[in-house]
């Protein structure tokens, strides 16, 4: 039965610091890129949340959260970044 479980068990998303780090507080979400760049968006300016996938996986991150404001500024955050679980939990609370 182990082979059956391996086939039908959803693989865990591997969280990696080399993909960047997410910080969340009551006012904003901030993403620190591994190259030192920082992107952020205020929760009260958040207008759209999207998910973008590429054909680069499974060896390269291929799922990204897109958080956009009305002015189309925002963050592109890889799913495997450190702090992903907290971001997903916070996004699930949005109306």
C-alpha positions in Angstrom: 0.0 0.0 0.0 3.0 2.3 0.3 3.1 2.7 -3.5 -0.6 3.7 -3.5 0.0 6.3 -0.9 3.0 7.8 -2.8 0.9 8.1 -6.0 -2.1 9.8 -4.4 -0.4 11.8 -1.6 -0.1 15.5 -2.5 3.6 16.5 -2.5 4.6 19.0 0.1 5.7 22.4 -1.1 9.4 22.7 -0.3 10.0 26.0 1.5 13.4 27.5 0.8 15.1 30.6 2.1 17.0 30.9 -1.3 13.7 31.8 -2.9 13.2 34.8 -0.6 11.4 35.7 2.5 7.9 37.0 3.2 7.0 39.3 6.1 3.3 40.0 6.9 1.8 42.4 9.4 -1.6 44.0 9.8 -0.7 46.8 7.3 1.3 45.1 4.5 3.0 42.2 3.0 6.7 42.5 2.1 8.8 40.2 0.0 12.6 40.1 0.2 14.1 38.8 -3.0 17.3 36.7 -2.6 19.1 39.4 -4.7 18.3 42.1 -2.1 15.3 43.7 -3.9 12.2 44.3 -1.8 8.6 44.5 -2.9 5.6 45.3 -0.8 2.0 46.1 -1.0 -0.4 47.5 1.6 -3.4 45.3 2.4 -5.8 48.2 2.0 -4.4 48.8 -1.5 -4.7 45.2 -2.6 -7.0 44.9 -5.6 -6.2 41.6 -7.1 -4.6 38.3 -6.2 -3.6 35.9 -8.9 -1.6 32.7 -9.3 0.9 32.4 -12.2 2.4 29.1 -13.2 5.2 28.4 -15.6 6.5 25.2 -17.3 9.9 25.4 -15.5 9.1 23.0 -12.6 9.8 20.8 -10.9 13.4 21.8 -10.6 12.8 25.5 -10.6 10.0 27.3 -8.7 7.0 27.5 -11.1 4.1 28.8 -9.0 3.9 32.5 -8.0 1.4 34.6 -6.1 0.7 37.9 -7.8 -0.5 40.6 -5.4 -1.5 43.8 -7.3 -2.8 47.2 -6.3 -5.2 49.3 -8.4 -2.2 51.1 -9.9 -0.8 47.6 -10.9 2.1 47.8 -8.5 2.6 44.9 -6.2 4.5 41.7 -5.5 5.3 38.5 -7.4 6.1 35.9 -4.7 7.3 32.4 -5.3 5.2 29.8 -3.6 8.3 28.1 -2.0 9.5 31.3 -0.3 10.0 31.3 3.5 6.8 32.5 5.1 4.5 31.0 2.4 2.2 29.3 4.9 1.5 32.6 6.7 0.9 34.3 3.4 -1.5 31.7 2.2 -3.4 31.7 5.5 -3.7 35.5 5.3 -4.9 35.4 1.7 -7.6 32.9 2.6 -9.1 35.4 5.0 -9.7 37.9 2.2 -13.3 38.5 1.1 
